[in-house]
Amino acid sequence: MGSAFEIVCEIEPPTRPDIRHVRHQIGVLAPVAHAFLIPDNHIGRATVSSIAVAHEVAAMGGRSIACLNSRDRNLLGFQRDMLTAAAYGVSEFLFVHGDKPTVGDRTGELTVRTMIAEAHAMAERPGFTRPRIGVAAALRRVPAWKREADFVFAQMSFDVDALLRWRDETALEQPVYAGVLVLASAGMARRLSATIPDIDIPADLIDRVAADPRAGVAAACAQVDALRESGAFTGVHLVPVSRYREVALALEH
């Protein structure tokens, strides 16, 4: 898996035609991030294209991973996005199913598996290079086709022991990144618990965050340290949300 423990920071993509906030996040997190994950129509809301933001990350000297979801695309739309990515030099992707949309329905035409197959087929065309493609995995048995991905992002969890057990049981050979989420508020924790049943947030952590919002940053950074010390993961997929300034400062120290 290599000796360097990587921190892949997820940034908040803009929902307005203004990328100054993206640039600020990149600048603040650059000293501690090895790469940046760019979400795609985050939590079912329309955002600036992840490919365009990934290109912006590269322009600022960073490494980017552009997320593409199957929810919002038909085959032609996906081919357009891969063509655009090739033109911009974006070559690392995380393919996901996508959160439930806030407006409208899923297209239903593509799956993560068919997106991977199509991306590999397009890579055989003149002018394309083979992309590096990752997938997301829940903390349970990983299907055989996901084991062929270039890297795996494990589901967000607040339980280091559960992550380590899953890592040991799955025995994945490619790089694996554990999901670490910063709780910005007790309200955020309650919303996550209500909408994502697979995420078990400890009640004592919610209480600590309610008393002091900085507790969410401290807990996430402690989790990053524990996962680094375990040696079980290539790195972490860290979601700092609105606390990215505090996270950057804490990780630098």
Backbone as JSON, one array per atom type, in Angstrom:
{
  "sequence": "MGSAFEIVCEIEPPTRPDIRHVRHQIGVLAPVAHAFLIPDNHIGRATVSSIAVAHEVAAMGGRSIACLNSRDRNLLGFQRDMLTAAAYGVSEFLFVHGDKPTVGDRTGELTVRTMIAEAHAMAERPGFTRPRIGVAAALRRVPAWKREADFVFAQMSFDVDALLRWRDETALEQPVYAGVLVLASAGMARRLSATIPDIDIPADLIDRVAADPRAGVAAACAQVDALRESGAFTGVHLVPVSRYREVALALEH",
  "N": [[0.8, -1.2, 0.0], [2.17, 1.11, 0.19], [4.18, 3.66, 1.82], [3.38, 6.21, 2.56], [0.83, 7.89, 4.23], [-2.2, 8.88, 3.08], [-4.19, 11.82, 2.91], [-7.21, 12.5, 1.71], [-9.05, 15.14, 0.97], [-12.38, 16.13, 0.98], [-14.04, 18.62, -0.83], [-16.39, 21.32, -0.66], [-18.51, 21.72, -3.31], [-19.46, 24.48, -5.44], [-22.77, 25.85, -5.44], [-23.59, 27.93, -6.83], [-22.78, 30.13, -9.62], [-19.9, 30.64, -9.04], [-16.63, 30.3, -8.16], [-14.94, 31.05, -6.14], [-15.08, 30.31, -3.45], [-14.4, 27.63, -3.6], [-11.71, 27.83, -4.4], [-10.7, 29.01, -2.11], [-11.06, 26.99, -0.17], [-9.34, 25.03, -1.22], [-6.86, 26.37, -1.05], [-6.61, 26.68, 1.75], [-6.64, 24.03, 2.7], [-4.58, 22.8, 1.33], [-1.93, 22.52, 2.56], [-2.23, 20.21, 4.14], [-3.53, 18.26, 2.7], [-3.33, 15.5, 0.51], [-4.69, 15.07, -1.77], [-7.72, 16.1, -3.46], [-11.16, 15.46, -3.23], [-13.83, 15.89, -5.39], [-17.14, 16.41, -5.06], [-20.2, 15.36, -6.76], [-22.97, 16.98, -7.83], [-23.85, 17.42, -5.11], [-25.39, 15.87, -2.35], [-27.83, 15.61, -3.71], [-28.32, 18.11, -4.86], [-27.99, 20.6, -7.42], [-24.76, 21.35, -8.6], [-21.72, 23.1, -9.52], [-19.96, 21.55, -12.2], [-18.17, 18.63, -11.34], [-15.95, 17.93, -12.8], [-15.1, 20.32, -13.94], [-14.39, 21.69, -11.59], [-12.38, 20.0, -10.69], [-10.48, 20.47, -12.63], [-9.87, 23.08, -11.95], [-8.65, 22.65, -9.46], [-6.32, 21.36, -10.31], [-5.16, 23.46, -11.7], [-4.37, 25.01, -9.61], [-2.3, 23.62, -8.65], [-2.86, 21.25, -7.32], [-3.83, 17.8, -6.67], [-6.54, 16.04, -8.01], [-9.64, 14.24, -7.55], [-12.32, 13.45, -9.33], [-15.7, 13.14, -8.68], [-18.28, 11.19, -10.07], [-21.68, 10.57, -10.53], [-24.05, 7.93, -11.09], [-26.68, 8.48, -11.03], [-27.6, 10.86, -12.3], [-27.17, 10.65, -15.04], [-27.44, 9.72, -18.49], [-26.27, 7.45, -21.03], [-25.13, 8.96, -23.15], [-24.69, 11.43, -21.9], [-22.8, 10.67, -20.0], [-20.68, 9.9, -21.66], [-20.1, 12.39, -22.78], [-19.16, 13.71, -20.48], [-16.82, 12.24, -19.9], [-15.36, 12.75, -22.18], [-15.02, 15.53, -21.9], [-13.5, 15.51, -19.55], [-11.17, 14.23, -20.44], [-10.25, 16.16, -22.23], [-9.63, 18.19, -20.44], [-7.63, 17.03, -18.98], [-8.25, 15.58, -16.73], [-8.04, 12.73, -14.85], [-8.54, 11.0, -12.74], [-11.06, 9.37, -10.95], [-14.01, 8.99, -8.91], [-16.53, 6.78, -9.0], [-19.92, 6.71, -8.28], [-23.16, 5.72, -6.92], [-24.96, 7.73, -6.17], [-26.69, 10.16, -4.22], [-30.14, 10.39, -3.11], [-32.11, 12.33, -5.28], [-33.06, 15.8, -4.79], [-34.89, 16.99, -6.37], [-36.93, 15.76, -8.96], [-36.29, 12.56, -10.62], [-34.17, 9.6, -10.65], [-32.17, 8.82, -13.57], [-31.93, 6.15, -14.25], [-30.63, 4.75, -16.22], [-27.87, 4.21, -16.17], [-25.4, 2.39, -14.25], [-22.96, 2.13, -11.63], [-21.25, 0.09, -12.31], [-21.63, -0.2, -15.12], [-20.75, 2.29, -15.91], [-18.02, 2.14, -15.33], [-17.23, 0.15, -17.15], [-17.82, 1.44, -19.59], [-16.13, 3.67, -19.44], [-13.63, 2.44, -19.54], [-13.81, 1.33, -22.07], [-13.94, 3.64, -23.65], [-11.41, 4.59, -23.21], [-9.85, 3.24, -24.98], [-9.97, 4.58, -27.31], [-8.53, 6.82, -29.78], [-6.52, 9.44, -28.48], [-7.4, 9.3, -25.87], [-6.59, 8.34, -22.49], [-6.11, 5.63, -20.18], [-8.24, 5.89, -17.47], [-7.96, 6.39, -13.88], [-9.91, 4.72, -11.68], [-12.06, 4.77, -8.95], [-14.2, 3.21, -6.46], [-17.03, 3.32, -4.22], [-17.59, 1.71, -1.07], [-19.69, -0.09, 1.11], [-19.59, -1.07, 4.61], [-19.48, -3.96, 4.46], [-19.66, -7.17, 2.76], [-17.68, -7.0, -0.17], [-18.55, -6.71, -3.52], [-17.44, -8.79, -6.29], [-16.9, -7.39, -8.68], [-16.33, -4.81, -7.81], [-13.93, -5.19, -6.61], [-12.16, -5.05, -8.63], [-11.66, -2.44, -9.11], [-9.57, 0.54, -9.18], [-9.08, 1.81, -6.78], [-10.56, 2.04, -3.48], [-13.11, 3.65, -1.68], [-14.02, 3.57, 1.56], [-17.09, 3.38, 3.38], [-18.34, 6.14, 5.34], [-17.58, 6.23, 8.78], [-17.77, 6.24, 12.35], [-16.52, 4.54, 13.94], [-13.64, 3.19, 14.67], [-12.72, 0.59, 15.24], [-14.64, -0.98, 13.91], [-14.13, -0.3, 11.27], [-11.53, -1.33, 11.02], [-12.01, -4.08, 11.43], [-13.62, -4.64, 9.19], [-11.8, -4.03, 7.16], [-9.89, -6.02, 7.55], [-11.42, -8.32, 7.11], [-12.25, -8.08, 4.44], [-9.94, -8.0, 2.9], [-8.88, -6.5, 0.7], [-6.9, -5.76, -2.15], [-6.19, -3.45, -3.5], [-5.5, 0.15, -3.09], [-7.08, 1.46, -0.19], [-9.3, 3.7, 1.28], [-10.34, 5.05, 4.29], [-13.45, 6.32, 5.42], [-13.92, 9.43, 6.93], [-15.74, 11.67, 8.79], [-16.37, 15.03, 9.67], [-18.23, 16.21, 12.3], [-20.16, 18.96, 12.25], [-22.1, 20.08, 13.81], [-24.59, 19.38, 16.36], [-27.11, 19.23, 15.26], [-26.56, 18.53, 12.59], [-25.58, 15.96, 13.03], [-27.89, 14.65, 13.93], [-29.53, 14.83, 11.67], [-28.07, 13.27, 9.86], [-28.2, 10.78, 11.13], [-30.89, 10.28, 10.87], [-31.29, 10.12, 8.12], [-29.34, 8.46, 7.01], [-29.1, 5.38, 7.71], [-27.03, 3.54, 7.95], [-24.9, 4.79, 9.13], [-23.6, 5.0, 12.25], [-23.69, 7.12, 14.8], [-22.0, 7.95, 17.67], [-23.68, 8.59, 20.73], [-22.49, 10.03, 22.79], [-20.62, 11.57, 21.43], [-22.24, 13.26, 19.95], [-23.34, 14.71, 22.05], [-21.03, 15.99, 22.99], [-20.37, 17.6, 20.82], [-22.6, 19.22, 20.74], [-22.2, 20.69, 23.03], [-19.77, 21.9, 22.49], [-18.78, 22.99, 19.47], [-16.25, 22.59, 18.4], [-15.52, 20.09, 19.14], [-16.22, 18.19, 17.26], [-14.31, 18.48, 15.25], [-11.97, 17.81, 16.66], [-12.52, 15.13, 17.3], [-12.63, 13.93, 14.74], [-10.0, 14.37, 13.82], [-8.58, 12.9, 15.7], [-9.5, 10.39, 14.99], [-8.41, 10.15, 12.43], [-5.69, 10.06, 13.15], [-5.66, 7.64, 14.59], [-6.32, 5.77, 12.6], [-4.18, 6.14, 10.89], [-2.08, 5.23, 12.52], [-2.78, 2.56, 12.71], [-2.02, 1.33, 10.36], [-3.54, -0.01, 8.52], [-4.87, 1.11, 6.4], [-4.6, 2.84, 3.24], [-5.05, 5.51, 3.38], [-7.19, 8.28, 4.3], [-10.51, 9.32, 3.5], [-11.47, 12.33, 3.97], [-14.0, 14.37, 5.22], [-14.44, 17.55, 5.75], [-16.48, 19.41, 5.81], [-18.04, 22.46, 6.7], [-16.09, 23.07, 8.49], [-13.49, 23.3, 7.57], [-11.33, 25.08, 7.88], [-10.63, 24.9, 10.62], [-10.02, 22.18, 10.69], [-7.79, 22.01, 8.97], [-5.93, 23.51, 10.43], [-5.73, 21.99, 12.78], [-4.71, 19.51, 11.81], [-2.29, 20.31, 10.76], [-0.86, 20.71, 13.06]],
  "CA": [[0.0, 0.0, 0.0], [3.01, 2.29, 0.19], [4.49, 4.12, 3.15], [2.76, 7.51, 2.85], [-0.6, 7.85, 4.57], [-2.77, 9.98, 2.3], [-5.42, 12.47, 3.33], [-7.98, 13.0, 0.57], [-10.05, 16.05, 1.53], [-13.53, 16.46, 0.13], [-14.38, 20.04, -0.76], [-17.8, 21.63, -0.96], [-18.61, 22.35, -4.62], [-20.39, 25.61, -5.43], [-24.13, 25.72, -5.97], [-23.79, 29.16, -7.6], [-21.71, 30.28, -10.62], [-18.81, 31.38, -8.42], [-15.73, 29.28, -7.62], [-13.99, 31.63, -5.19], [-15.1, 29.51, -2.21], [-13.61, 26.42, -3.9], [-10.3, 28.2, -4.35], [-10.33, 29.25, -0.71], [-10.92, 25.68, 0.48], [-8.11, 24.39, -1.72], [-5.71, 27.06, -0.48], [-6.52, 26.41, 3.18], [-6.4, 22.61, 2.96], [-3.42, 22.32, 0.57], [-0.8, 22.06, 3.36], [-2.47, 18.93, 4.81], [-4.22, 17.33, 1.8], [-2.58, 14.9, -0.59], [-5.57, 15.14, -2.94], [-9.04, 16.65, -3.18], [-12.29, 14.81, -3.86], [-14.83, 16.87, -5.8], [-18.45, 15.75, -5.16], [-20.99, 15.56, -7.99], [-24.35, 17.29, -7.43], [-23.77, 17.03, -3.71], [-26.64, 15.56, -1.62], [-28.99, 15.77, -4.56], [-28.48, 19.49, -5.32], [-27.15, 20.93, -8.58], [-23.53, 22.07, -8.31], [-20.8, 23.23, -10.65], [-19.43, 20.26, -12.62], [-17.0, 18.13, -10.62], [-14.82, 17.92, -13.73], [-14.61, 21.7, -14.02], [-13.72, 22.0, -10.33], [-11.14, 19.22, -10.67], [-9.55, 21.23, -13.48], [-9.46, 24.23, -11.15], [-7.7, 22.13, -8.48], [-5.06, 21.13, -11.02], [-4.59, 24.77, -12.02], [-3.77, 25.53, -8.38], [-1.19, 22.74, -8.28], [-3.3, 20.12, -6.52], [-4.29, 16.55, -7.31], [-7.99, 15.97, -7.84], [-10.43, 13.06, -7.88], [-13.66, 13.94, -9.68], [-16.78, 12.19, -8.44], [-19.37, 11.16, -11.04], [-22.72, 9.64, -10.09], [-24.87, 7.32, -12.15], [-28.06, 8.95, -10.85], [-28.0, 11.98, -13.15], [-26.62, 10.54, -16.38], [-27.65, 8.64, -19.44], [-24.99, 7.06, -21.64], [-24.55, 10.07, -23.91], [-24.2, 12.4, -20.94], [-21.57, 10.16, -19.41], [-19.63, 9.99, -22.68], [-19.75, 13.81, -22.84], [-18.34, 14.05, -19.32], [-15.5, 11.62, -20.03], [-14.68, 13.51, -23.23], [-14.62, 16.78, -21.28], [-12.42, 15.2, -18.61], [-9.96, 13.97, -21.22], [-9.79, 17.43, -22.78], [-9.1, 18.97, -19.33], [-6.57, 16.31, -18.31], [-8.73, 14.97, -15.48], [-7.9, 11.29, -15.1], [-8.88, 10.2, -11.56], [-12.51, 9.48, -10.71], [-14.75, 8.12, -8.01], [-17.86, 6.53, -9.56], [-20.86, 6.37, -7.2], [-24.57, 5.59, -7.27], [-25.56, 9.05, -6.03], [-27.75, 10.34, -3.22], [-31.49, 10.62, -3.64], [-32.22, 13.73, -5.73], [-34.06, 16.62, -4.12], [-35.89, 17.32, -7.39], [-36.93, 14.81, -10.06], [-35.97, 11.15, -10.37], [-32.96, 9.08, -11.27], [-32.37, 8.45, -14.97], [-32.11, 4.71, -14.28], [-29.98, 4.12, -17.37], [-26.51, 3.78, -15.87], [-24.98, 1.95, -12.93], [-21.52, 2.32, -11.46], [-20.56, -0.97, -13.05], [-21.63, 0.11, -16.55], [-19.9, 3.46, -16.09], [-16.62, 1.67, -15.37], [-17.02, -0.55, -18.42], [-17.82, 2.42, -20.67], [-14.91, 4.48, -19.32], [-12.52, 1.64, -20.04], [-13.96, 1.2, -23.53], [-13.57, 4.92, -24.25], [-9.96, 4.76, -23.08], [-9.2, 2.6, -26.11], [-10.07, 5.45, -28.48], [-7.4, 7.74, -29.96], [-6.55, 10.67, -27.69], [-7.77, 9.01, -24.49], [-5.73, 7.49, -21.69], [-6.9, 4.85, -19.23], [-8.42, 6.64, -16.22], [-7.87, 5.69, -12.61], [-11.29, 4.77, -11.23], [-12.36, 4.19, -7.66], [-15.6, 2.95, -6.12], [-17.37, 3.39, -2.8], [-17.99, 0.4, -0.54], [-20.25, -0.15, 2.46], [-18.81, -1.93, 5.49], [-19.94, -5.35, 4.37], [-18.95, -7.88, 1.7], [-17.46, -6.2, -1.37], [-18.77, -7.53, -4.72], [-16.23, -9.1, -7.06], [-16.59, -6.37, -9.68], [-15.72, -3.66, -7.15], [-12.56, -5.56, -6.29], [-11.33, -4.76, -9.8], [-11.44, -0.99, -9.19], [-8.2, 0.96, -8.89], [-9.03, 2.13, -5.36], [-11.87, 1.91, -2.82], [-13.43, 4.55, -0.58], [-14.92, 2.91, 2.5], [-18.19, 4.17, 3.93], [-18.09, 6.94, 6.53], [-17.86, 5.54, 10.04], [-17.17, 6.85, 13.53], [-16.05, 3.39, 14.72], [-12.35, 2.74, 14.14], [-12.65, -0.87, 15.33], [-15.46, -1.54, 12.84], [-13.36, -0.11, 10.02], [-10.4, -2.28, 11.01], [-12.55, -5.43, 11.22], [-14.02, -4.74, 7.78], [-10.58, -4.04, 6.34], [-9.27, -7.33, 7.69], [-12.29, -9.35, 6.53], [-12.38, -7.96, 2.99], [-8.63, -8.3, 2.32], [-8.75, -5.86, -0.6], [-5.5, -5.6, -2.52], [-5.93, -2.11, -4.01], [-5.54, 1.16, -2.04], [-8.38, 1.63, 0.46], [-9.37, 4.92, 2.07], [-11.42, 5.01, 5.27], [-14.24, 7.54, 5.45], [-13.95, 10.17, 8.2], [-16.61, 12.84, 8.66], [-16.38, 16.0, 10.76], [-19.55, 16.67, 12.72], [-20.11, 20.41, 12.45], [-23.09, 20.47, 14.81], [-25.47, 18.3, 16.81], [-28.19, 19.14, 14.28], [-26.05, 17.75, 11.47], [-25.52, 14.57, 13.46], [-29.25, 14.09, 13.98], [-29.99, 14.68, 10.29], [-27.38, 12.11, 9.29], [-28.75, 9.58, 11.76], [-32.24, 10.07, 10.36], [-31.32, 9.87, 6.68], [-28.38, 7.43, 6.6], [-29.14, 4.42, 8.82], [-25.78, 2.77, 8.05], [-23.93, 5.53, 9.92], [-23.92, 4.98, 13.67], [-22.97, 8.21, 15.44], [-22.07, 7.77, 19.13], [-24.47, 9.61, 21.42], [-21.61, 10.9, 23.57], [-20.01, 12.51, 20.5], [-23.27, 14.28, 19.66], [-23.43, 15.57, 23.23], [-19.83, 16.83, 23.06], [-20.47, 18.6, 19.76], [-23.64, 20.17, 21.16], [-21.6, 21.57, 24.05], [-18.63, 22.62, 21.9], [-18.68, 22.59, 18.06], [-14.88, 22.18, 18.08], [-15.35, 18.68, 19.48], [-16.32, 17.4, 16.04], [-13.0, 18.54, 14.59], [-11.03, 17.04, 17.48], [-12.83, 13.7, 17.15], [-12.23, 13.5, 13.4], [-8.54, 14.34, 13.74], [-8.16, 11.75, 16.5], [-9.79, 9.2, 14.19], [-7.37, 10.1, 11.39], [-4.45, 9.59, 13.79], [-5.81, 6.22, 14.93], [-6.27, 5.0, 11.36], [-2.8, 6.2, 10.42], [-1.27, 4.36, 13.37], [-3.15, 1.15, 12.5], [-1.33, 0.8, 9.18], [-4.46, -0.86, 7.76], [-5.44, 1.83, 5.25], [-3.73, 3.71, 2.46], [-5.3, 6.87, 3.84], [-8.57, 8.56, 4.67], [-11.35, 10.27, 2.76], [-11.87, 13.21, 5.06], [-15.03, 15.34, 4.84], [-14.41, 18.57, 6.8], [-17.65, 20.29, 5.65], [-17.77, 23.9, 6.92], [-15.01, 23.21, 9.48], [-12.22, 23.01, 6.9], [-10.24, 25.9, 8.43], [-10.22, 24.28, 11.89], [-9.41, 20.89, 10.39], [-6.46, 22.25, 8.42], [-5.06, 23.97, 11.52], [-5.49, 20.87, 13.7], [-3.87, 18.52, 11.17], [-0.94, 20.86, 10.64], [-0.18, 20.58, 14.34]],
  "C": [[0.85, 1.27, 0.0], [3.14, 2.84, 1.59], [3.76, 5.4, 3.53], [1.27, 7.33, 3.12], [-1.24, 9.09, 3.95], [-4.06, 10.51, 2.93], [-6.08, 13.07, 2.09], [-9.12, 13.84, 1.15], [-11.16, 16.31, 0.53], [-13.83, 17.95, 0.29], [-15.84, 20.23, -1.12], [-17.87, 22.33, -2.31], [-19.63, 23.48, -4.61], [-21.74, 25.28, -6.02], [-24.52, 26.98, -6.74], [-22.64, 29.3, -8.62], [-20.56, 31.14, -10.12], [-17.89, 30.35, -7.75], [-14.72, 29.84, -6.63], [-13.93, 30.82, -3.9], [-14.32, 28.21, -2.41], [-12.12, 26.73, -3.79], [-9.83, 28.43, -2.92], [-10.15, 27.93, 0.03], [-9.63, 24.99, 0.07], [-6.88, 25.03, -1.09], [-5.52, 26.75, 0.99], [-6.1, 24.97, 3.46], [-5.14, 22.07, 2.29], [-2.26, 21.85, 1.45], [-0.99, 20.68, 4.0], [-3.08, 17.87, 3.88], [-3.28, 16.81, 0.73], [-3.37, 14.97, -1.9], [-6.91, 15.7, -2.49], [-10.09, 15.84, -3.94], [-13.34, 15.87, -4.15], [-16.17, 16.16, -5.95], [-19.2, 16.15, -6.44], [-22.45, 15.76, -7.6], [-24.61, 16.81, -6.0], [-25.14, 16.96, -3.06], [-27.88, 15.92, -2.43], [-29.27, 17.18, -5.02], [-27.55, 19.74, -6.51], [-25.95, 21.75, -8.14], [-22.73, 22.24, -9.59], [-20.17, 21.87, -10.93], [-18.19, 19.86, -11.83], [-15.76, 18.12, -11.51], [-14.23, 19.32, -13.86], [-13.87, 22.09, -12.75], [-12.41, 21.24, -10.22], [-10.07, 19.91, -11.51], [-9.02, 22.45, -12.73], [-8.44, 23.82, -10.09], [-6.34, 21.95, -9.12], [-4.37, 22.46, -11.34], [-3.92, 25.4, -10.8], [-2.68, 24.62, -7.84], [-1.57, 21.54, -7.46], [-3.68, 18.9, -7.36], [-5.77, 16.41, -7.02], [-8.53, 14.59, -8.19], [-11.85, 13.56, -8.12], [-14.68, 12.84, -9.46], [-17.82, 12.32, -9.55], [-20.4, 10.16, -10.56], [-23.54, 9.13, -11.26], [-26.3, 7.86, -12.13], [-28.5, 9.92, -11.94], [-27.64, 11.83, -14.62], [-27.26, 9.42, -17.19], [-26.32, 8.37, -20.12], [-24.34, 8.21, -22.38], [-23.99, 11.14, -22.98], [-22.91, 11.96, -20.29], [-20.42, 10.25, -20.41], [-19.17, 11.44, -22.83], [-18.82, 14.18, -21.69], [-16.94, 13.46, -19.42], [-14.68, 12.31, -21.13], [-14.17, 14.84, -22.67], [-13.44, 16.57, -20.33], [-11.1, 14.97, -19.34], [-9.38, 15.27, -21.78], [-9.14, 18.29, -21.69], [-7.94, 18.27, -18.61], [-6.95, 15.73, -16.97], [-8.77, 13.46, -15.67], [-8.18, 10.41, -13.89], [-10.34, 10.47, -11.2], [-12.94, 8.57, -9.57], [-16.15, 7.98, -8.6], [-18.78, 6.05, -8.43], [-22.28, 6.29, -7.74], [-25.27, 6.94, -7.21], [-26.66, 9.08, -4.99], [-29.1, 10.54, -3.89], [-31.62, 12.08, -4.07], [-33.29, 14.48, -4.97], [-35.18, 17.01, -5.07], [-35.8, 16.27, -8.5], [-36.56, 13.41, -9.62], [-34.62, 10.8, -10.98], [-33.24, 8.77, -12.75], [-32.6, 6.94, -15.11], [-31.37, 4.01, -15.39], [-28.62, 3.54, -17.03], [-26.38, 3.25, -14.44], [-23.49, 2.23, -12.83], [-20.75, 1.3, -12.28], [-20.52, -0.68, -14.55], [-20.81, 1.35, -16.85], [-18.42, 3.05, -16.18], [-16.32, 1.01, -16.7], [-16.94, 0.44, -19.58], [-16.57, 3.29, -20.63], [-13.7, 3.72, -19.83], [-12.59, 1.46, -21.55], [-13.55, 2.51, -24.22], [-12.07, 5.16, -24.2], [-9.19, 4.13, -24.23], [-9.22, 3.48, -27.36], [-8.84, 6.35, -28.58], [-7.57, 9.01, -29.13], [-6.93, 10.48, -26.25], [-6.67, 8.22, -23.8], [-6.6, 6.75, -20.68], [-7.03, 5.61, -17.92], [-8.19, 5.75, -15.01], [-9.21, 5.85, -11.93], [-11.44, 4.06, -9.88], [-13.85, 4.0, -7.46], [-15.79, 3.13, -4.61], [-17.87, 2.03, -2.33], [-18.55, 0.56, 0.86], [-19.41, -1.12, 3.29], [-19.43, -3.32, 5.6], [-19.21, -6.0, 3.2], [-18.86, -7.02, 0.44], [-17.64, -7.08, -2.59], [-17.49, -7.7, -5.54], [-15.88, -8.0, -8.04], [-15.98, -5.12, -9.06], [-14.27, -3.93, -6.78], [-11.61, -5.31, -7.45], [-11.08, -3.27, -9.98], [-10.0, -0.66, -8.82], [-8.02, 1.35, -7.43], [-10.45, 2.09, -4.81], [-11.97, 2.95, -1.71], [-14.43, 3.84, 0.32], [-15.93, 3.9, 3.05], [-17.76, 4.95, 5.17], [-18.45, 6.14, 7.78], [-17.16, 6.29, 11.17], [-16.55, 5.79, 14.43], [-14.77, 2.86, 14.09], [-12.26, 1.22, 14.16], [-13.47, -1.54, 14.23], [-14.76, -1.41, 11.5], [-12.23, -1.11, 9.92], [-10.88, -3.71, 10.8], [-12.93, -5.63, 9.76], [-12.8, -4.83, 6.88], [-9.93, -5.41, 6.37], [-10.1, -8.42, 7.01], [-12.34, -9.28, 5.01], [-11.08, -8.26, 2.26], [-8.49, -7.74, 0.9], [-7.28, -5.59, -0.9], [-5.18, -4.19, -3.02], [-5.92, -1.1, -2.86], [-6.96, 1.35, -1.5], [-8.3, 2.84, 1.39], [-10.58, 4.86, 3.0], [-12.14, 6.35, 5.3], [-14.31, 8.16, 6.84], [-14.72, 11.46, 7.98], [-16.51, 13.72, 9.89], [-17.82, 16.39, 11.07], [-19.47, 18.15, 13.03], [-21.06, 20.87, 13.54], [-23.9, 19.26, 15.24], [-26.63, 18.12, 15.84], [-27.78, 18.33, 13.07], [-26.02, 16.26, 11.82], [-26.9, 13.92, 13.46], [-29.82, 13.9, 12.58], [-29.36, 13.46, 9.64], [-27.96, 10.81, 9.84], [-30.12, 9.25, 11.21], [-32.27, 9.66, 8.9], [-30.39, 8.76, 6.22], [-28.28, 6.41, 7.73], [-27.85, 3.63, 9.0], [-24.73, 3.49, 8.89], [-24.4, 5.59, 11.37], [-23.06, 6.04, 14.37], [-23.1, 8.06, 16.95], [-22.8, 8.93, 19.81], [-23.58, 10.56, 22.21], [-20.91, 11.92, 22.69], [-21.0, 13.63, 20.15], [-23.39, 15.25, 20.82], [-22.23, 16.51, 23.31], [-19.88, 17.94, 22.01], [-21.52, 19.65, 20.11], [-23.09, 21.17, 22.17], [-20.49, 22.44, 23.48], [-18.45, 22.17, 20.46], [-17.28, 22.15, 17.66], [-14.64, 20.7, 18.36], [-15.44, 17.79, 18.26], [-15.01, 17.36, 15.28], [-11.99, 17.68, 15.35], [-11.26, 15.54, 17.32], [-12.39, 13.17, 15.79], [-10.72, 13.4, 13.28], [-7.97, 13.19, 14.56], [-8.4, 10.45, 15.74], [-8.77, 9.05, 13.06], [-6.07, 9.56, 11.98], [-4.52, 8.09, 14.09], [-5.71, 5.34, 13.69], [-4.88, 5.01, 10.77], [-1.93, 5.21, 11.2], [-1.56, 2.88, 13.13], [-2.39, 0.52, 11.34], [-2.23, -0.02, 8.27], [-4.96, -0.2, 6.47], [-4.37, 2.65, 4.53], [-3.86, 5.15, 2.92], [-6.75, 7.03, 4.24], [-9.21, 9.48, 3.64], [-11.99, 11.13, 3.82], [-12.85, 14.26, 4.55], [-15.1, 16.4, 5.94], [-15.62, 19.47, 6.84], [-17.25, 21.74, 5.93], [-16.61, 24.14, 7.87], [-13.62, 23.04, 8.85], [-11.06, 23.86, 7.44], [-9.71, 25.28, 9.71], [-9.53, 22.95, 11.66], [-7.99, 21.07, 9.88], [-5.49, 22.64, 9.53], [-4.72, 22.81, 12.46], [-4.54, 19.84, 13.09], [-2.45, 19.02, 10.97], [-0.15, 20.69, 11.92], [-0.08, 19.12, 14.81]]
}
